[in-house]
């Protein structure tokens, strides 16, 4: 359950077994990364309270490939009690290595959330106002997400 960062692996990707999660829910944990933005404007400390309030579940509606590699998911937030409930989500895996949602978790996905359906381009995006962009992790369950943060990152 670690984010693999092996120098022998130059690819940034999810492994093909992740495709079995199509239609299933995964857990997303927002984290700081390099900050969060709303409609391109950096958010302040008061905004982070809502973002870091709790993990949330996302139903995977589709996956996307970029340059021949499985790079991320497109879905919708299904946790009805979360501030992001009903928002569309794009989660793009961003660390070198081959990752999945159970045993080889990655700590860094670029997250985009918004009210409109994501585009169907090779690298999807969400158009219009109300777009949140930041960082997080994705795993098959809340337990796996919690365990990920107890493992020190590789250096």
Secondary structure, 3 states (H helix, E strand, C coil): CCCCCCCCCCCEEECHHHHHHCCCEEEEEEECCCCCEECCEECCHHHHHHHCCCCEEEEEEEEEEECCEEEEEEEEECCCCCCCCCCEEEEEECCCEEECCCCCCCCCEEEEEECCCCCCCCCCCCCCCCCEEEEEEEECCHHHHHHHCCCCCCC
